[in-house]
């Protein structure tokens, strides 16, 4: 979890296949559809 404020540099790290690119595409609205986030 975290907050990315305007003007800040953010690094998204994770293993290959973890969904980093998918997350960025959703956040930048490059893919139509819905996002469902679950977990604790």
Secondary structure by P-SEA (a helix, b strand, c coil): cccccccbbbbbbbcccccaaaaaaaaacccbbbbbbbcc
